[in-house]
Amino acid sequence: MGVFHRYKSEIHGNYRRAYLRCGGIAALLLGAYILVRLLIGNPVPTPTSLPLDGILIVLVFLFMAYYRNSLPDKKITLKEALLFGIGTAAVAALLFALILWIVGLSSAEQTVLFTNNMTSQDITPQDPQLHYWAAWWAIVAGVELLLLGSFAAFIAAIFFRNEKSEIKQHKQ
């Protein structure tokens, strides 16, 4: 158990409030992308797309840079950066999944497009199981964004950390 208690790190800011705020903003921006594409008549073909992934990765990096610059002395450890980044990705993924579910329930055409592009089935807007498909695509998108956002948070944490944790010396 000595390996797990070797480091003493200090949390410099309120990362929980920051990741709730930043994750919410990220989810709203991702949801706005889906809604704008739907409203202009060019809906997103799949619930997990390259533009959505790119937006999330860029937002994780930008929010982590913003959080680090808002801290006193602009000092952040790897642990604090990881907690902030993974929290941001988790909140963004959860809220985006809820937004995508609501969009899927309110727009049958969007859910039909997702289902026809992602599976070999050919369903219509009159399909009685459409609400299940909307929930399924929301879960798929949420899990994918959580995993990708967590990986982006790890890379960003390595990139933005500027303080090393103190190593505890145990005498045996």
MDTraj code that builds the backbone (N, CA, C; nanometers):
import mdtraj as md
import numpy as np

residues = "MET GLY VAL PHE HIS ARG TYR LYS SER GLU ILE HIS GLY ASN TYR ARG ARG ALA TYR LEU ARG CYS GLY GLY ILE ALA ALA LEU LEU LEU GLY ALA TYR ILE LEU VAL ARG LEU LEU ILE GLY ASN PRO VAL PRO THR PRO THR SER LEU PRO LEU ASP GLY ILE LEU ILE VAL LEU VAL PHE LEU PHE MET ALA TYR TYR ARG ASN SER LEU PRO ASP LYS LYS ILE THR LEU LYS GLU ALA LEU LEU PHE GLY ILE GLY THR ALA ALA VAL ALA ALA LEU LEU PHE ALA LEU ILE LEU TRP ILE VAL GLY LEU SER SER ALA GLU GLN THR VAL LEU PHE THR ASN ASN MET THR SER GLN ASP ILE THR PRO GLN ASP PRO GLN LEU HIS TYR TRP ALA ALA TRP TRP ALA ILE VAL ALA GLY VAL GLU LEU LEU LEU LEU GLY SER PHE ALA ALA PHE ILE ALA ALA ILE PHE PHE ARG ASN GLU LYS SER GLU ILE LYS GLN HIS LYS GLN".split()
xyz = np.array([
    [0.0807, -0.1206, 0.0000],
    [0.0000, 0.0000, 0.0000],
    [0.0851, 0.1272, 0.0000],
    [0.2139, 0.1127, 0.0183],
    [0.3003, 0.2292, 0.0222],
    [0.3079, 0.3026, -0.1099],
    [0.2874, 0.2315, -0.2178],
    [0.2940, 0.2944, -0.3498],
    [0.1827, 0.3972, -0.3663],
    [0.0644, 0.3685, -0.3122],
    [-0.0497, 0.4564, -0.3309],
    [-0.0434, 0.5815, -0.2429],
    [0.0385, 0.5820, -0.1424],
    [0.0454, 0.6956, -0.0510],
    [0.1824, 0.7627, -0.0552],
    [0.2482, 0.7579, -0.1678],
    [0.3821, 0.8146, -0.1791],
    [0.3818, 0.9640, -0.2055],
    [0.2742, 1.0166, -0.2606],
    [0.2735, 1.1552, -0.3038],
    [0.1771, 1.2382, -0.2204],
    [0.2169, 1.3611, -0.1965],
    [0.1308, 1.4565, -0.1281],
    [0.1054, 1.5695, -0.2269],
    [-0.0198, 1.5827, -0.2694],
    [-0.0510, 1.6878, -0.3651],
    [-0.1486, 1.7862, -0.3027],
    [-0.1421, 1.9077, -0.3507],
    [-0.2261, 2.0138, -0.2976],
    [-0.3223, 2.0597, -0.4059],
    [-0.4501, 2.0700, -0.3694],
    [-0.5516, 2.1204, -0.4611],
    [-0.5579, 2.2719, -0.4413],
    [-0.5414, 2.3459, -0.5500],
    [-0.5301, 2.4913, -0.5400],
    [-0.6617, 2.5656, -0.5609],
    [-0.7593, 2.5017, -0.6215],
    [-0.8847, 2.5713, -0.6498],
    [-1.0047, 2.4815, -0.6282],
    [-1.1221, 2.5366, -0.6550],
    [-1.2463, 2.4620, -0.6424],
    [-1.2765, 2.3975, -0.7776],
    [-1.2146, 2.2832, -0.8031],
    [-1.2265, 2.2192, -0.9329],
    [-1.3659, 2.1624, -0.9566],
    [-1.4387, 2.1283, -0.8493],
    [-1.5723, 2.0710, -0.8665],
    [-1.6690, 2.1726, -0.9273],
    [-1.6699, 2.2914, -0.8736],
    [-1.7572, 2.3950, -0.9282],
    [-1.7143, 2.4309, -1.0700],
    [-1.5842, 2.4320, -1.0933],
    [-1.5335, 2.4667, -1.2257],
    [-1.5715, 2.3612, -1.3289],
    [-1.5602, 2.2317, -1.2946],
    [-1.5942, 2.1315, -1.3959],
    [-1.7441, 2.1200, -1.4177],
    [-1.8245, 2.1533, -1.3179],
    [-1.9687, 2.1565, -1.3409],
    [-2.0044, 2.2672, -1.4399],
    [-1.9456, 2.3818, -1.4212],
    [-1.9711, 2.4958, -1.5093],
    [-1.9174, 2.4685, -1.6505],
    [-1.7933, 2.4258, -1.6597],
    [-1.7319, 2.4034, -1.7912],
    [-1.7961, 2.2861, -1.8641],
    [-1.8311, 2.1806, -1.7932],
    [-1.8987, 2.0675, -1.8558],
    [-2.0359, 2.1062, -1.9089],
    [-2.1063, 2.1899, -1.8347],
    [-2.2363, 2.2380, -1.8812],
    [-2.2251, 2.3224, -2.0067],
    [-2.1256, 2.4098, -2.0088],
    [-2.1040, 2.4926, -2.1279],
    [-2.0665, 2.4051, -2.2474],
    [-1.9804, 2.3067, -2.2253],
    [-1.9408, 2.2172, -2.3347],
    [-2.0610, 2.1405, -2.3884],
    [-2.1465, 2.0904, -2.3006],
    [-2.2652, 2.0168, -2.3445],
    [-2.3594, 2.1071, -2.4239],
    [-2.3744, 2.2308, -2.3801],
    [-2.4611, 2.3243, -2.4536],
    [-2.4050, 2.3540, -2.5918],
    [-2.2740, 2.3690, -2.6025],
    [-2.2136, 2.3946, -2.7338],
    [-2.2275, 2.2725, -2.8262],
    [-2.2071, 2.1524, -2.7709],
    [-2.2248, 2.0314, -2.8511],
    [-2.3710, 2.0151, -2.8932],
    [-2.4630, 2.0430, -2.8021],
    [-2.6053, 2.0359, -2.8349],
    [-2.6459, 2.1414, -2.9368],
    [-2.5852, 2.2595, -2.9275],
    [-2.6139, 2.3651, -3.0246],
    [-2.5694, 2.3230, -3.1644],
    [-2.4573, 2.2525, -3.1723],
    [-2.4107, 2.2025, -3.3022],
    [-2.5139, 2.1082, -3.3635],
    [-2.5669, 2.0165, -3.2826],
    [-2.6683, 1.9218, -3.3310],
    [-2.7944, 1.9969, -3.3741],
    [-2.8397, 2.0902, -3.2908],
    [-2.9634, 2.1629, -3.3212],
    [-2.9502, 2.2515, -3.4437],
    [-2.8388, 2.3209, -3.4577],
    [-2.8199, 2.4089, -3.5730],
    [-2.8175, 2.3269, -3.7013],
    [-2.7468, 2.2153, -3.6994],
    [-2.7442, 2.1302, -3.8186],
    [-2.8847, 2.0777, -3.8507],
    [-2.9613, 2.0441, -3.7487],
    [-3.0978, 1.9953, -3.7707],
    [-3.1865, 2.1061, -3.8268],
    [-3.1732, 2.2266, -3.7733],
    [-3.2589, 2.3378, -3.8165],
    [-3.2264, 2.3880, -3.9558],
    [-3.1030, 2.3773, -4.0001],
    [-3.0700, 2.4238, -4.1348],
    [-3.0974, 2.3166, -4.2402],
    [-3.1473, 2.2015, -4.1983],
    [-3.1853, 2.0977, -4.2918],
    [-3.0743, 2.0012, -4.3289],
    [-2.9637, 2.0048, -4.2568],
    [-2.8516, 1.9148, -4.2816],
    [-2.8172, 1.8439, -4.1510],
    [-2.9019, 1.7492, -4.1067],
    [-2.8800, 1.6868, -3.9759],
    [-2.7506, 1.6055, -3.9711],
    [-2.6995, 1.5902, -3.8512],
    [-2.5781, 1.5117, -3.8283],
    [-2.6102, 1.3660, -3.8614],
    [-2.5280, 1.2996, -3.9431],
    [-2.5627, 1.1630, -3.9851],
    [-2.5450, 1.0562, -3.8776],
    [-2.4544, 1.0778, -3.7823],
    [-2.4314, 0.9793, -3.6767],
    [-2.4207, 1.0494, -3.5423],
    [-2.4563, 0.9818, -3.4339],
    [-2.4486, 1.0459, -3.3025],
    [-2.3052, 1.0669, -3.2544],
    [-2.2112, 0.9938, -3.3101],
    [-2.0703, 1.0121, -3.2778],
    [-1.9993, 1.0514, -3.4065],
    [-1.9673, 1.1776, -3.4192],
    [-1.9067, 1.2247, -3.5426],
    [-1.7767, 1.2974, -3.5129],
    [-1.6956, 1.3099, -3.6142],
    [-1.5659, 1.3739, -3.5999],
    [-1.5765, 1.5204, -3.5553],
    [-1.6698, 1.5994, -3.6087],
    [-1.6809, 1.7376, -3.5594],
    [-1.7158, 1.7456, -3.4104],
    [-1.8045, 1.6578, -3.3630],
    [-1.8384, 1.6576, -3.2200],
    [-1.7169, 1.6210, -3.1359],
    [-1.6407, 1.5213, -3.1816],
    [-1.5204, 1.4820, -3.1088],
    [-1.4193, 1.5950, -3.1052],
    [-1.4007, 1.6609, -3.2180],
    [-1.3060, 1.7723, -3.2243],
    [-1.3467, 1.8874, -3.1342],
    [-1.4761, 1.9188, -3.1337],
    [-1.5255, 2.0269, -3.0468],
    [-1.4973, 1.9930, -2.9012],
    [-1.5249, 1.8693, -2.8610],
    [-1.5026, 1.8298, -2.7216],
    [-1.3548, 1.8376, -2.6840],
    [-1.2681, 1.7875, -2.7696],
    [-1.1244, 1.7900, -2.7389],
    [-1.0745, 1.9337, -2.7250],
    [-1.1131, 2.0191, -2.8168],
    [-1.0706, 2.1596, -2.8106],
    [-1.1248, 2.2255, -2.6846],
    [-1.2506, 2.1979, -2.6500],
    [-1.3088, 2.2584, -2.5301],
    [-1.2404, 2.2106, -2.4026],
    [-1.2056, 2.0833, -2.3955],
    [-1.1353, 2.0327, -2.2768],
    [-1.0015, 2.1059, -2.2603],
    [-0.9280, 2.1214, -2.3687],
    [-0.8004, 2.1925, -2.3616],
    [-0.8205, 2.3390, -2.3234],
    [-0.9174, 2.4058, -2.3869],
    [-0.9405, 2.5477, -2.3565],
    [-0.9881, 2.5686, -2.2131],
    [-1.0793, 2.4837, -2.1671],
    [-1.1286, 2.4982, -2.0301],
    [-1.0203, 2.4682, -1.9276],
    [-0.9323, 2.3726, -1.9561],
    [-0.8246, 2.3442, -1.8619],
    [-0.7253, 2.4602, -1.8563],
    [-0.6972, 2.5197, -1.9704],
    [-0.6089, 2.6368, -1.9718],
    [-0.6738, 2.7518, -1.8949],
    [-0.8034, 2.7705, -1.9142],
    [-0.8744, 2.8758, -1.8419],
    [-0.8733, 2.8495, -1.6919],
    [-0.8975, 2.7235, -1.6528],
    [-0.8980, 2.6898, -1.5109],
    [-0.7604, 2.7107, -1.4483],
    [-0.6567, 2.6680, -1.5169],
    [-0.5206, 2.6867, -1.4642],
    [-0.4886, 2.8345, -1.4479],
    [-0.5295, 2.9167, -1.5442],
    [-0.5012, 3.0597, -1.5342],
    [-0.5861, 3.1299, -1.4293],
    [-0.6957, 3.0669, -1.3859],
    [-0.7786, 3.1285, -1.2818],
    [-0.7312, 3.0937, -1.1409],
    [-0.6359, 3.0016, -1.1295],
    [-0.5866, 2.9601, -0.9980],
    [-0.4863, 3.0614, -0.9431],
    [-0.4736, 3.0673, -0.8104],
    [-0.3720, 3.1544, -0.7528],
    [-0.2329, 3.1063, -0.7948],
    [-0.1500, 3.1956, -0.8346],
    [-0.0141, 3.1680, -0.8828],
    [-0.0126, 3.0796, -1.0063],
    [-0.1280, 3.0524, -1.0647],
    [-0.1395, 2.9708, -1.1861],
    [-0.0679, 2.8365, -1.1734],
    [-0.0750, 2.7765, -1.0543],
    [-0.0117, 2.6477, -1.0267],
    [-0.1179, 2.5390, -1.0261],
    [-0.0886, 2.4268, -1.0962],
    [-0.1810, 2.3142, -1.0995],
    [-0.1002, 2.1847, -1.1040],
    [-0.1421, 2.0876, -1.0254],
    [-0.0759, 1.9570, -1.0254],
    [-0.1451, 1.8662, -1.1270],
    [-0.0820, 1.7562, -1.1567],
    [-0.1399, 1.6587, -1.2489],
    [-0.2715, 1.6049, -1.1940],
    [-0.2762, 1.5802, -1.0640],
    [-0.3969, 1.5259, -1.0013],
    [-0.5140, 1.6222, -1.0150],
    [-0.4922, 1.7496, -0.9855],
    [-0.6000, 1.8473, -0.9945],
    [-0.6449, 1.8665, -1.1393],
    [-0.5491, 1.8679, -1.2309],
    [-0.5845, 1.8829, -1.3716],
    [-0.6647, 1.7628, -1.4206],
    [-0.6266, 1.6427, -1.3790],
    [-0.7021, 1.5232, -1.4175],
    [-0.8430, 1.5241, -1.3582],
    [-0.8543, 1.5615, -1.2325],
    [-0.9868, 1.5670, -1.1710],
    [-1.0759, 1.6676, -1.2426],
    [-1.0204, 1.7824, -1.2745],
    [-1.0979, 1.8843, -1.3458],
    [-1.1358, 1.8362, -1.4859],
    [-1.0401, 1.7808, -1.5596],
    [-1.0656, 1.7403, -1.6974],
    [-1.1632, 1.6250, -1.7089],
    [-1.1462, 1.5234, -1.6259],
    [-1.2376, 1.4094, -1.6314],
    [-1.3762, 1.4502, -1.5828],
    [-1.3824, 1.5370, -1.4836],
    [-1.5124, 1.5886, -1.4388],
    [-1.5819, 1.6675, -1.5475],
    [-1.5066, 1.7507, -1.6185],
    [-1.5639, 1.8273, -1.7289],
    [-1.6173, 1.7336, -1.8366],
    [-1.5392, 1.6319, -1.8718],
    [-1.5825, 1.5366, -1.9741],
    [-1.7058, 1.4589, -1.9292],
    [-1.7110, 1.4199, -1.8028],
    [-1.8254, 1.3428, -1.7524],
    [-1.9529, 1.4260, -1.7527],
    [-1.9441, 1.5494, -1.7059],
    [-2.0626, 1.6358, -1.7039],
    [-2.1072, 1.6664, -1.8461],
    [-2.0116, 1.6963, -1.9346],
    [-2.0460, 1.7259, -2.0734],
    [-2.1114, 1.6049, -2.1402],
    [-2.0586, 1.4855, -2.1169],
    [-2.1140, 1.3652, -2.1784],
    [-2.2548, 1.3371, -2.1279],
    [-2.2752, 1.3507, -1.9983],
    [-2.4074, 1.3245, -1.9410],
    [-2.5110, 1.4234, -1.9929],
    [-2.4779, 1.5517, -1.9886],
    [-2.5736, 1.6522, -2.0339],
    [-2.5959, 1.6457, -2.1844],
    [-2.4900, 1.6175, -2.2612],
    [-2.5075, 1.6040, -2.4058],
    [-2.5953, 1.4840, -2.4384],
    [-2.5807, 1.3745, -2.3654],
    [-2.6662, 1.2579, -2.3877],
    [-2.8127, 1.2935, -2.3618],
    [-2.8377, 1.3716, -2.2581],
    [-2.9756, 1.4147, -2.2309],
    [-3.0283, 1.5046, -2.3428],
    [-2.9444, 1.5962, -2.3896],
    [-2.9850, 1.6843, -2.4994],
    [-3.0129, 1.6023, -2.6250],
    [-2.9247, 1.5077, -2.6560],
    [-2.9427, 1.4252, -2.7752],
    [-3.0677, 1.3383, -2.7635],
    [-3.0972, 1.2905, -2.6458],
    [-3.2184, 1.2123, -2.6247],
    [-3.3432, 1.2972, -2.6502],
    [-3.3427, 1.4196, -2.5978],
    [-3.4567, 1.5099, -2.6192],
    [-3.4713, 1.5439, -2.7669],
    [-3.3590, 1.5699, -2.8339],
    [-3.3639, 1.5988, -2.9779],
    [-3.4159, 1.4769, -3.0532],
    [-3.3705, 1.3582, -3.0149],
    [-3.4166, 1.2364, -3.0808],
    [-3.5643, 1.2098, -3.0604],
    [-3.6156, 1.2426, -2.9422],
    [-3.7577, 1.2237, -2.9165],
    [-3.8425, 1.3256, -2.9909],
    [-3.7912, 1.4468, -3.0056],
    [-3.8696, 1.5516, -3.0702],
    [-3.8534, 1.5540, -3.2216],
    [-3.7494, 1.4933, -3.2743],
    [-3.7270, 1.4907, -3.4186],
    [-3.7110, 1.3465, -3.4647],
    [-3.8176, 1.2911, -3.5176],
    [-3.8137, 1.1530, -3.5636],
    [-3.7157, 1.1366, -3.6800],
    [-3.7030, 1.2388, -3.7628],
    [-3.6130, 1.2296, -3.8777],
    [-3.4678, 1.2129, -3.8330],
    [-3.4296, 1.2818, -3.7260],
    [-3.2924, 1.2708, -3.6759],
    [-3.2658, 1.1299, -3.6239],
    [-3.3579, 1.0743, -3.5492],
    [-3.3401, 0.9392, -3.4960],
    [-3.3391, 0.8357, -3.6077],
    [-3.4245, 0.8541, -3.7070],
    [-3.4268, 0.7619, -3.8213],
    [-3.2946, 0.7691, -3.8961],
    [-3.2404, 0.8886, -3.9141],
    [-3.1116, 0.9035, -3.9826],
    [-2.9997, 0.8346, -3.9046],
    [-2.9961, 0.8559, -3.7730],
    [-2.8967, 0.7870, -3.6888],
    [-2.9078, 0.6355, -3.7058],
    [-3.0290, 0.5827, -3.6946],
    [-3.0493, 0.4386, -3.6981],
    [-3.0161, 0.3802, -3.8349],
    [-3.0583, 0.4468, -3.9409],
    [-3.0307, 0.3956, -4.0751],
    [-2.8819, 0.4006, -4.1084],
    [-2.8096, 0.5004, -4.0577],
    [-2.6664, 0.5113, -4.0860],
    [-2.5817, 0.4207, -3.9971],
    [-2.6256, 0.3955, -3.8757],
    [-2.5440, 0.3191, -3.7815],
    [-2.5746, 0.1691, -3.7826],
    [-2.6898, 0.1303, -3.8327],
    [-2.7254, -0.0120, -3.8372],
    [-2.7638, -0.0485, -3.9806],
    [-2.7860, -0.1734, -4.0028],
    [-2.8284, -0.2171, -4.1363],
    [-2.9810, -0.2162, -4.1502],
    [-3.0487, -0.1708, -4.0465],
    [-3.1944, -0.1669, -4.0518],
    [-3.2407, -0.0442, -4.1294],
    [-3.3579, -0.0569, -4.1872],
    [-3.4169, 0.0541, -4.2613],
    [-3.5507, 0.0862, -4.1957],
    [-3.5487, 0.1817, -4.1017],
    [-3.6718, 0.2145, -4.0301],
    [-3.7303, 0.3436, -4.0857],
    [-3.8544, 0.3686, -4.0512],
    [-3.9256, 0.4884, -4.0964],
    [-3.9643, 0.5721, -3.9747],
    [-4.0059, 0.6971, -3.9965],
    [-4.0502, 0.7796, -3.8825],
    [-4.1749, 0.7268, -3.8118],
    [-4.2451, 0.6313, -3.8718],
    [-4.3646, 0.5744, -3.8084],
    [-4.3320, 0.4507, -3.7246],
    [-4.2063, 0.4166, -3.7097],
    [-4.1655, 0.2986, -3.6332],
    [-4.2078, 0.3156, -3.4870],
    [-4.2762, 0.2143, -3.4287],
    [-4.3210, 0.2284, -3.2899],
    [-4.2064, 0.2212, -3.1877],
    [-4.0899, 0.1743, -3.2284],
    [-3.9757, 0.1624, -3.1373],
    [-3.8811, 0.2823, -3.1449],
    [-3.9227, 0.3892, -3.2070],
    [-3.8345, 0.5025, -3.2319],
    [-3.7822, 0.5656, -3.1028],
    [-3.8634, 0.5697, -2.9988],
    [-3.8190, 0.6300, -2.8729],
    [-3.7083, 0.5473, -2.8078],
    [-3.7081, 0.4148, -2.8304],
    [-3.5979, 0.3330, -2.7799],
    [-3.4686, 0.3623, -2.8544],
    [-3.4808, 0.3828, -2.9850],
    [-3.3618, 0.4168, -3.0636],
    [-3.3047, 0.5507, -3.0199],
    [-3.3902, 0.6468, -2.9889],
    [-3.3429, 0.7781, -2.9436],
    [-3.2627, 0.7639, -2.8141],
    [-3.3130, 0.6832, -2.7218],
    [-3.2407, 0.6613, -2.5963],
    [-3.1091, 0.5878, -2.6216],
    [-3.1113, 0.4883, -2.7114],
    [-2.9900, 0.4132, -2.7403],
    [-2.8817, 0.5032, -2.7983],
    [-2.9180, 0.5890, -2.8931],
    [-2.8156, 0.6756, -2.9540],
    [-2.7643, 0.7791, -2.8549],
    [-2.8469, 0.8201, -2.7609],
    [-2.8004, 0.9117, -2.6560],
    [-2.6988, 0.8412, -2.5659],
    [-2.7246, 0.7162, -2.5320],
    [-2.6303, 0.6401, -2.4481],
    [-2.4991, 0.6180, -2.5223],
    [-2.5071, 0.5794, -2.6491],
    [-2.3863, 0.5560, -2.7288],
    [-2.3025, 0.6830, -2.7368],
    [-2.3660, 0.7954, -2.7672],
    [-2.2932, 0.9220, -2.7790],
    [-2.2348, 0.9645, -2.6447],
    [-2.3101, 0.9454, -2.5363],
    [-2.2604, 0.9835, -2.4045],
    [-2.1384, 0.9032, -2.3628],
    [-2.1413, 0.7734, -2.3844],
    [-2.0273, 0.6886, -2.3479],
    [-1.9056, 0.7229, -2.4331],
    [-1.9268, 0.7417, -2.5621],
    [-1.8153, 0.7751, -2.6503],
    [-1.7529, 0.9091, -2.6126],
    [-1.8361, 1.0083, -2.5821],
    [-1.7821, 1.1381, -2.5420],
    [-1.7124, 1.1307, -2.4073],
    [-1.7623, 1.0499, -2.3168],
    [-1.6967, 1.0335, -2.1872],
    [-1.5573, 0.9739, -2.2039],
    [-1.5458, 0.8693, -2.2847],
    [-1.4155, 0.8067, -2.3049],
    [-1.3184, 0.8992, -2.3783],
    [-1.3650, 0.9621, -2.4845],
    [-1.2781, 1.0516, -2.5601],
    [-1.2408, 1.1745, -2.4769],
    [-1.3364, 1.2292, -2.4038],
    [-1.3088, 1.3451, -2.3199],
    [-1.2129, 1.3139, -2.2069],
    [-1.2222, 1.1943, -2.1508],
    [-1.1298, 1.1541, -2.0453],
    [-0.9879, 1.1380, -2.0994],
    [-0.9756, 1.0833, -2.2198],
    [-0.8439, 1.0732, -2.2821],
    [-0.7875, 1.2117, -2.3122],
    [-0.8714, 1.3012, -2.3628],
    [-0.8273, 1.4391, -2.3893],
    [-0.7876, 1.5082, -2.2593],
    [-0.8593, 1.4798, -2.1500],
    [-0.8258, 1.5385, -2.0208],
    [-0.6900, 1.4898, -1.9727],
    [-0.6597, 1.3625, -1.9957],
    [-0.5298, 1.3080, -1.9571],
    [-0.4175, 1.3775, -2.0338],
    [-0.4331, 1.3921, -2.1640],
    [-0.3309, 1.4590, -2.2455],
    [-0.3185, 1.6054, -2.2039],
    [-0.4316, 1.6724, -2.1827],
    [-0.4281, 1.8130, -2.1421],
    [-0.3659, 1.8292, -2.0035],
    [-0.3926, 1.7354, -1.9132],
    [-0.3347, 1.7435, -1.7787],
    [-0.1828, 1.7320, -1.7839],
    [-0.1334, 1.6428, -1.8685],
    [0.0117, 1.6315, -1.8838],
    [0.0686, 1.7600, -1.9430],
    [-0.0031, 1.8168, -2.0369],
    [0.0443, 1.9373, -2.1053],
    [0.0408, 2.0608, -2.0147],
    [-0.0644, 2.0757, -1.9329],
    [-0.0837, 2.1984, -1.8560],
    [-0.0299, 2.1949, -1.7133],
    [0.0083, 2.0798, -1.6614],
    [0.0568, 2.0774, -1.5233],
    [0.1873, 2.1559, -1.5145],
    [0.2013, 2.2275, -1.4062],
    [0.3230, 2.3061, -1.3882],
    [0.3759, 2.2976, -1.2456],
    [0.3252, 2.2028, -1.1700],
    [0.3743, 2.1829, -1.0338],
    [0.3789, 2.0323, -1.0077],
    [0.4892, 1.9870, -0.9534],
    [0.5039, 1.8443, -0.9223],
    [0.4673, 1.8193, -0.7776],
    [0.4077, 1.7034, -0.7532],
    [0.3687, 1.6655, -0.6181],
    [0.4934, 1.6274, -0.5385],
    [0.4852, 1.6546, -0.4097],
    [0.5954, 1.6214, -0.3194],
    [0.5929, 1.4713, -0.2898],
    [0.7084, 1.4081, -0.2944],
    [0.7196, 1.2646, -0.2660],
    [0.7463, 1.2474, -0.1174],
    [0.6640, 1.1660, -0.0528],
    [0.6815, 1.1364, 0.0895],
    [0.7888, 1.0298, 0.1054],
    [0.8740, 1.0468, 0.2030],
    [0.9775, 0.9475, 0.2342],
    [0.9347, 0.8715, 0.3593],
    [0.9155, 0.7420, 0.3459],
    [0.8786, 0.6574, 0.4597],
    [1.0015, 0.5847, 0.5109],
    [1.0205, 0.5845, 0.6406],
    [1.1304, 0.5121, 0.7016],
    [1.0785, 0.3788, 0.7494],
    [1.1503, 0.2723, 0.7119],
    [1.1071, 0.1399, 0.7564],
    [1.2142, 0.0702, 0.8326],
])
top = md.Topology()
chain = top.add_chain()
for i, resn in enumerate(residues, 1):
    res = top.add_residue(resn, chain, resSeq=i)
    for name in ("N", "CA", "C"):
        top.add_atom(name, md.element.get_by_symbol(name[0]), res)
traj = md.Trajectory(xyz[None], top)
